[in-house]
Amino acid sequence: MSKVDEICEKAKEASYELATLSTDTKNKVLLSCARVLSENKDGILAANAVDMENARMKGMSESLLDRLCLTEDRIEGMADGLRQIAALDDPIGEIISMKKRPNGLMIGQKRVPLGVIGVIYEARPNVTSDVFGLCFKTSNVVILKGGSDAITSNKAIVDIFHEVLAHMNLPEAFVTLIEDTTRESTEEFMKEDKYVDLLIPRGGKGLISNVTKNSTIPVIETGTGNCHVYVDKYANFDMALDIIENAKTQRIGVCNAMESLVVHKDIKDEFLPLLEKRLKSKNVAYHADADSIGDFTEGDAVPATEEDFGTEYLDLIMSVKTVSSLDEAIRHINKYNTGHSEVIVTDNYENAMEFLNRIDTAAVYVNASSRFTDGGEFGFGAEIGISTQKLHARGPMGLLALTSYKYIIFGNGQVRQ
């Protein structure tokens, strides 16, 4: 039996014990993990410094370095996420429905854990904590397969969780990090459908595509975000500028950052120069269509290609598309979006409602930044990922998305005729 196979078998065995833990016990573990994370910031930062140095030597981009980097505030944010999860209602054991049939049978649904969840992710060590917290609260065992870039950070965080579990006489197999970062171990992990009930990839387009094509385990796609902001002809310019600056520049390496601007032709000549001026200090570059490129200072914009409209840049670049109507804006966005988050800025109620109703994506905003598509911001404490598909979860995945249900039936001797 290989190491990966052994890890997965132990996880399956542990899942039956985790399913019996009380809410009180789970919350005590989560609060203890939060406390020990805070108390061990120096050790986690030292581990992260090793990963950061290795990443710089490999020439990792600034946006990916930002994802990899841990700070005292980010570690405290991880701890706060665990505290918030502990404070949330435990969905496990909830009776969803109960109905009496004409034959006297009482048939209901009870919420249960999925079992064993695998997560394959890239250089984001905060994911290690968020995923553990959400899975543990929902009584799911989790197997983590982080990338090589964050391996030292991930080990330091998982070691803390193991310390807390051991102190409370609970199996360390409730959370396991596959420390072998080779491609071969990833390929093997994706075939462990005998033990793993769900696989969630978190990372770039290449990772997600590889997992969805090659896994024999059911997969939920998460991640890639070609997020648009549409500035309607009825938009408040000051509001639009604030939203675009936040959505594009607050954190460029995240999936809910804005990548594409769509602007109505009636206001583009006035609005685009204001936008360029607002973002000048941020060094944003524009890939603009033929109708809008003349509104930018020479050198700040280049002609957009068809590929630009579908690109998740994760950089200080945005595509710019001019449209002549709300209908054209909606059709353009539905053609190129990745199912993540889309924004309209408008003071016209009818246009806002039409945008909400017709845009096909997980999160649709009226007059707010796409950066709010986040489990913490949605009140979930954290997220295990942002699903860009429709089955069985969509958008930020909190506790309920990590549960299933089983039918429970009560009778008094009924037999089927």
N, C-alpha and C positions, 0 to 999 in steps of 0.2 A: 504493500500500500504506500502510495506517495505521500509526501508531507501535506500537500493541498487536500488530498483525499481524506487524510487523517483529521485535518482541521475541520472539514465539512461534516464528517461523521460525528465528531465530538459535538459540533454545534447542534446537529439534529437531536442528539441525545439530551443536550442541555435545554433545548427548546421546551421539552415536556416539563422540566422542573420550573423554568421561568414562567410558564403559563399558569402555575399554581401560586405564584407570589402575590401577596396582598398589595393593595395600593399603598398602604402605609409603609411597607418594607421598601417598595420601589421608590417612593418619595425620599425616604431616609438615605438610600444609596445615592440618588441624584444630588441631594443637598450636600452629602459628604464629598462627592466628586467635585462639586462646585467649590467647596471650601478648600480642598486639597489642591485643586488647580490654582486658586488664588495664592495659596501659601507657597507654591513651587514655581512662581513666575520666573525666578532667576534661572532655574534649571531648564525650563522650557525655552526661554530666550537663548540660552547658551546652545541648546540643541538646534534651534532655528538658525542661529548665526552660522553654524556649520553648513546647513543646507543653503543659506543665502550666499555664502562664499563659493561653494561649489557651483551654484547656479550662475553667478557672475562669471566665473572662469569658463563656463560653457557658452557664455554670450546670450543668456536668457534676456528677452525683451523687458522693458520697464513695466509694461502692463502685467506680465506674468510674475515679475519680481514682486509687484505690489500684492498679487494674490498669495504668494508664498510667504511674504513677510508677516511676522508676528510682532506685536508691540505689547507693552503692559496693558494698554487700553483694550486691545483686541483679545488678549487672554482674559481680562476681566469681563469682556463681552461674552466670551464663551461660557464663563462661569455664570454670568447673569442669565444666559440662555437656558442653562440647566435648572436654575432656580425657577425661571418662568415655567418651564415644562413641569416641574414638580408641583407648581401651583395650579396647573390646569386639571380639569376633571379627567379622570381615567375612563376612557371609553370601553375598556374591556369588561365584559360581563353585562353590559347594558342589554336589556330586553327591548328590542326595536319594535316588535309588534307581537300581539297575541290575539288570535281570533278563534271562536268556537264554530266547528263545522256542524252540519245537521245531524251527523252521527254521534255527536258528543265529544269528538276529539278536539283538544285544544292545541292549535298549531301556532308556533311563534318563531321568532328569529332572535338569536342571541349573538352579540358582537364578540368576535374572537380574534386573536392574533393571526397573522399570516404564517408565522413559524420561524423560518430562517431567511433573513434578507442579506443579500450580498451587495456591496457598493464598490464599484470601480471608479476611482477618481484621480484627478491630476494634482497639481501643486497647490492645494488649499488645505492646510492643516486644521483650520477651524472646522472643516467638514467632519473631521474625526470626532470632535466633541458633539456637534449638532446631531449627527447621525446616531451616535450612541444614545444620546438623551431621548430622542424620539422613539427609537426602536425599543429601548428598555422600558419606557413608560407604557408602551403598547404591548409589552411582554413578548417582543420579537428578539430572538438572538440575531446578532449582526456579525458578518464577516467583512472586514475592510481590506481592500486591495488598493492602497495608495501608490502613487508613482514614485520613482526613484528620487526625484528632486526633493521630496518632502519626507523621505523615509526616517531621518533622524528626529525630526519634529514629531512625526506620527508615533514613533516608538515611545518618545518621552510622554506623550499624552496618554496612550493606551496603558503604559506602565502605571500611571497614576490610577486609572480606572481599575486595573488588576489589584493594585494595593488596597483600594477601598473594598472591592469584592472579597478579597481574601480576609480582610479584617472582619467582615460580616459573615464569614463562613459560607460564601456563595461561590459557585464555579466561575473561574476566570473565562471559561468558554462562552459565557454570555456575550463577550465581545472579544474578537480575535483579529489581529492584524497579520495578514500574510506578508512576511518580511522579504520573501523572494520577489524581487521587482523585475524579473526577466519576463520577456514576451511569452515564453513557454509556460510559465506558471499562470499567466493571465489566460492563455488559451485553455489550459487545463481547468481553471476555475469556471470558465464559461460553460463547461460541459457537466458540471456537478448537479444536474437536475434531480438526481436521486436524493440529494440532501437539501438543496437550496430551493426555496419556494419562489423567490422573486429576485431579479437582478436590476440594479439601478446604476447606469453610468452617469458620471458627472464630469464634464470636461469639454474639450473642443469637438468640432464636427468629426474629426478623424476617429477619435475614441468612440464616440456615440455610434458612428456608422459601423465600426468594427464589431462592437458588441451586438448591435441589433442584427447584423448579418450572420454572426457566427455562434451566438449563444443558443444552447438548447434549453436554457432556463427562460421562463417568461420575463420580458424586459419592459420597463417603463422608460421611454425616452425623455431626457431632461436637457436643459441647457441652452443651446445656441439661440441667440436673440438678435435678429435683425429688426430692432424696434424703431418704429417711425413716430415722428411728430408731424401732424398735419396742421398747418396754420391756415385757418379758414379766412375768407374775406371779411368775416364779421369778428375776427379776433381782436382782443385787447393786446396791443403791441407790447406794452410793458410786461404783462403776464406771460406772453409767448416768449419773450427774451429771457425772463427768469426761469421758465420751465426748461427751455432748450439748454441754457447754460448749466443748469443742475443735471439734467438728464444726460448731457454729453460729457461734461468735464469733471463732475464730482469724483467718480471712479471710472476710469476708461476701460478697465479690464474685466468688467462684470457683465453678465448676460442681460441685465435689465437696463444697461446704458443705451442711450439713443445712438443709432447708426445712420438713420436716413431722415431727411427733411423733405416734406411735401408742402408746397406753398401755392396758394391760389394766385392766378395770373393778375388779378385786379389789384393786389397789394404788394406784389413781389418787388417792384421798382422802389417802393418806399421802405419795405421791411428788410430786404436782404442787406442793404448798406448798413442799417442799424445793427443787424445781427453781426456782420463782419466787424463793426466797431466794438461791439460788446465782447466778442470773443478774441479780439486781437491779441490781448496779453496772454491768452491760453495757447496761442499758436495753432489754432485749428485750421486744417486745410479742407478745401471743398472740391468735390468731384461733381461738377454741375452740368445740367443738360443745356442744350443750345439756347433755350429761352431764358435761362437764368444766369449764364456765365458772364454776360455783359454787366450784370449788377455788382460784380465783385471787382476789387482792385486787381489790376493785372499782376499775375504772379501768385495770387492767393487761391486761384481756382484753376482746375484743369478740366478738360472735357470729360464728362462721364461716359462710361461704356455700359453696355447691357449688364455686364458682370457686377459693376459697382452697385446697382440697385438691389442686388441680392447678397451683398457682402456684409458679414459681421467683422468689422475692422478691428475692434478691441484696441483702438488707437485714436489719436486726435484727428480723425478724418470723418467727414460725413458726405454722403451723396445728397444731391439736391435735385428734386423733380418739380417742375411747374405743371399745374393742372388748371383746366378751365372750368371745372365744376366739382361739387362734392362727390357726384357719382364717379367721376374719373379718379378722384383721390382714393375712394374706397376700392375701386377695381385694381388700381396700382398696388395698394397696400396688401390686398388679399392675394395678389399674384406673387409678391416678393416676401411677405412676412414668413416667419418661422414658427408661428403659433404661440408667441410669447406675450408681448405687451405692445399696445398701440395707443396713441394719444391724439385727441383733437383739441385744439384751442379755439374756442368760439364763444360768442355771446348770443348765438342764435339757438333757441331751444329745439326747434324742429331739426336743425342740422345735427345737433348733439345727439338727439334720439335716433336719427337715422344712422349715424355713425355707430352708436352702441349696438343697434339691432343688426347691422349688416356686416360689421367687421368680424371675421372668423379667427379668433385668437383666444388665448386663455384669460387675458386681462385687457380690458378696454377702459381707457381713462377719458374723462372730460375735464379739461382745465387742471391737470395735475401731472407731475413728473412720473415717467415710467419707473423711476428708481424705487418706487414704493412696492413693486412686485417682489415681495420678500416675506418669508414666514414670520419673522419677528414683527415686521410692520403690519402684517395682517392679523396679529394677535395669536399666532400659533406657537410662540416661544422660540421656535427655530423652524427649519425646513429640512427635509431630506433631499430636496431637489425641487425644481420647477418643471412640472410635466408639460410638455408641448404637444401631447397627444390627447385623445379623448377617452380612452379606456385604460384602467378603470378610474384614474384620477386625472385632474387637469389643474394647471396652475401650481402655486406653492403647495407642497405636500406636507401637511401637518399630521396630527395624530390619527384622525379618522381615515386618512388615505392609507394608513399602514394596518388597517384592520380588514377582516372579512366577517362573515357571519355563518352560523350553522342553524339549521332548523331544529327546534326542540318540540317534541310532541308528547302530550299527556293524554292518557286514555284510562278507561276503567274496564278493560277486557274486550275491546272491540276487535273483531276479525273481519277481513274483507270478504264479501260475498261474491 
